[in-house]
C-alpha cells in the first residue's frame, strides 16, 4: 500500500437530494487558502535557537506585505534594544532602590527614540495588553521573573535586560499591538 500524497485531497461524491438533483458543490479549482499551499523554507530562515543558548535569537522585522496594506500602515518600528540600566538608590541604603532601563526604539521613518522605564512599567504594559487583547495572550512571550534576593545583582539584571528587550520587540513588531493606544501610552508617557 502506497502512502497518500499531501497534494491530493479526496472529495466525497455528491449525494443526491430528495428530488434527485445534485446540490451545488464547490469547484476544486476555487481559490485555495494560503495556509493550504505548500511552503518551502529557505536556509536563511531556519531558526538558530538551541537549548545550549540561554537567550532566544533576536527578532528582526522582515516586510512581507504589499505596499499600502493594513499591516504596513500599523508597523512603525524596526526594533528595540535596551542599552543599559541604572540602579537608583533610595533614601536609606538598600531601601527604596529601583532600576531604570534605558531603551532605544529604532523607527522605520525617523531616527531612534530614547525612553526610560522601570520594570513595573513593563509589567503594567503587559497587564494592559492582556486586558485589551485577551485573544492574543499566546503571542506574548514569557515575562522576565522578579527576584527579591538577586534583584540588583549584575547577572540577574543582564538576564532581565535580555528578557525585557525580547518582550518589547515581540510587542512592537506585532501588527496587532503596534498601533494600540496601550503601547503608545507606554512609549510616550
Phi, psi and omega in degrees: 000133183263136180295148180288145179281149178289338187278338181261135179238124180281131179262133175292144181289141183295136178266140181291150176278178183298330180273005176092351181274148177281137177289160178291122179247147180292143178289146177293334182274009179292173184298130180264126178302146184299331182284352174272340182286151180281131180246135177256138177268142174268154183302328183288345182263357182291138183294141178254011181285134177225165181287344178285332178285138175279329184256149173287160178295138179300148180269141175231152180269122174241125183272109178246022182256161176279149177301137178085359180285165180299324180295323179295323183290330185277318183287131183224355182240148175271323183173174181228139171234145172257108188290311181197185179219158179230129175271118180263122183283150177273191182290321177248153181302124178078000182245124178081009179283151178208170182246135175249130181260125178267114186246149174237121177257118177274121181263160180287323186263325185243200180277188180288153179242126181261132175224155177234126183221152174267161178303320181298329178288323174297317180297318178297321177300314181297317179299314180294323178294321178295322178292320183283322183236069183297332180286345185254017181299325181294337180271359176267133180286169176300143180269140179300137186286165174269160174207123179286322185285311187253026186295340179246007179284137184304318182295318178296317181294326176296314178297319178295321178301313180293321178295318178293321178298315179298315179302311183294323176297317179299324181285311183293328184266008176260118183302333180293322183267332190303324182262007185285145177299331179297315179292319180297321177297319179299314185285324188255006179258000000 
